[in-house]
Amino acid sequence: MRRRRGTRQAWVGGGVLAVLLVAVFVAPWLAGVDPYATDLGVRLEPPSAAHPLGRDALGRDLLARLCLGGRVSLAVAACAVSLALALGVLVGAVAGWRGGWTDALLSRVIDVFLAFPGLLLAIALTAVLGPSLRHVVVALAALGWTGYARLTRAHVASAKHRDFVEAAGALGVGGVGIVRRHVLPGAAPLLLVQATFGLSAVIVAEASLSFLGLGAAPPTPSWGGMLDEGRLFMLVAPHAMLVPATALAVTVVALQTLGDGLRDLLDVPDRRQRWHVGQ
């Protein structure tokens, strides 16, 4: 029953996400509309046949900007999650395998990162480094690795005394080889589910930072930046804010549904760690 439900959720979430990816990367190429072209004479124009999602305050096509902003948001999320995953797996594997004072020290480092309010710390780091997409990626990755580290540490610590690990050691395989070839593959389902949930959290965090002016610099669009621009005209042109808000909500729900489906399909216990930025 759980696997059947997981299969259904994975197909629904994955299907919606696939449609979004195709729309984000293919639609602008087919339409051939410049997302930076301004026309103040038709500013805040409502949706029409020529411009299905309308125009923004500078007369730019919202569909083209939505697709380009989606590329930015998804690219930032993918880079931040990849960096956080790599760092978290490395720290967790070392802590779980070595144990002793190494494990205690690294666990305290993780606790220190978890003690700070995630989004506030991300805002502070981005403000110190300067507003740019590269700094947003660094800030989000620096705050999001703790969940992967805790999952990896728990898995490695529980697996290092099992028979197959001892057998590999008796055959002369080194510690690094044992962890890389025999232990970490068993943690892949846990990390995959965690990364799926992490993507949705990072997209929201990136949108929050861009909304505050700490993300992509104008005129480069991002969903958070489009929300900030559209809020000023919410009463006279609600489509300017509803368009990026809807895209953001649909993407996050699709990723959450996909994550829930993968968790049930792969029979992963519900031990997901919250992405620290979302705390």
RAHUBEL-V170642 format. One record per pair of residues at least 12 apart in sequence whose C-alpha atoms are under 8 Angstrom apart, sorted by the first residue. I is the first residue (numbers start at 1). J is the second residue. Records with the same first field share a line. If there is no record, write none. Layout:
I->J / J
This chain:
2->264 / 265
3->264 / 265 / 266 / 267
4->265
5->261 / 264 / 265
6->260 / 261 / 262 / 263 / 264 / 265
7->261 / 262 / 264 / 265
8->261
9->257 / 258 / 260 / 261 / 262
10->257 / 258 / 259 / 260 / 261 / 262
11->258 / 261
12->254 / 257 / 258
13->253 / 254 / 255 / 256 / 257 / 258 / 261
14->254 / 255 / 258
16->254
17->251 / 254 / 255
20->251
23->67
24->66 / 67 / 68 / 70 / 71
25->67 / 68 / 71
27->67
28->64 / 67 / 68
33->61 / 64
34->61 / 64
35->60 / 61 / 62 / 64 / 65 / 68
36->60 / 65 / 219
37->59 / 60 / 61
38->58 / 59 / 60
39->58 / 59 / 60
40->57 / 58 / 59
41->59
42->55 / 59
43->55 / 56 / 57 / 58 / 59 / 60
44->56 / 57 / 58 / 59 / 237 / 240
45->59 / 237
46->237 / 239
47->239
51->63
53->239 / 243
54->239 / 240
55->240
56->230 / 240
57->229 / 230
62->240 / 243
65->221 / 222
66->221 / 222 / 223 / 243 / 244
68->221 / 222
69->220 / 221 / 222 / 223
70->222 / 223
72->221 / 222
73->203 / 206 / 207 / 222 / 223
74->203
76->133 / 136 / 137 / 203 / 206
77->137 / 199 / 200 / 202 / 203 / 206
78->199
79->137
80->137 / 138 / 140 / 141 / 202
81->141 / 144 / 195 / 198 / 199 / 202
83->141 / 145
84->141 / 142 / 143 / 144 / 145 / 146 / 148
85->145 / 148 / 195
87->145 / 149
88->145 / 146 / 147 / 148 / 149 / 150 / 152
89->148 / 149 / 152 / 153
90->149
91->106 / 149 / 153
92->148 / 149 / 150 / 151 / 152 / 153 / 154 / 156
93->149 / 152 / 153 / 156 / 179
94->153
95->107 / 153
96->152 / 153 / 154 / 155 / 156 / 157
97->153 / 156 / 157 / 160 / 179
99->157
110->146
113->143 / 146
114->146 / 276
117->276 / 277 / 279
118->143 / 276 / 277 / 278 / 279
119->205 / 276 / 277 / 278 / 279
122->136 / 139 / 140 / 143 / 277
123->209 / 214
125->139
126->139 / 214
127->214
130->214
131->213 / 214 / 215 / 216 / 217
132->214 / 215 / 216 / 217
133->215 / 216
136->206 / 209 / 214 / 215
140->202 / 205 / 277
143->276 / 277
144->198 / 275 / 276 / 277
146->276
147->194 / 272 / 273 / 274 / 275 / 276
148->191 / 194 / 273
151->190 / 191 / 273
152->184 / 187 / 191
155->183 / 187
156->179 / 183 / 184
159->183
160->183
165->178 / 182 / 183
189->263 / 266 / 268
190->268
193->259 / 260 / 262 / 263 / 272
194->259 / 272 / 273
196->255 / 256 / 258 / 259
197->255 / 256 / 259 / 275
198->274 / 275
199->255
200->251 / 252 / 253 / 255 / 256
201->252 / 275 / 277 / 278
202->275 / 277
203->248 / 252
204->248 / 252
205->277 / 278
206->224
207->222 / 223 / 224 / 225
208->224
209->224
210->222 / 223 / 224 / 225
211->224 / 225 / 226 / 227 / 228
212->225 / 228
213->225
223->244 / 245 / 247 / 248
224->244
226->240 / 241 / 244
227->240 / 241 / 244 / 245
228->241
229->241
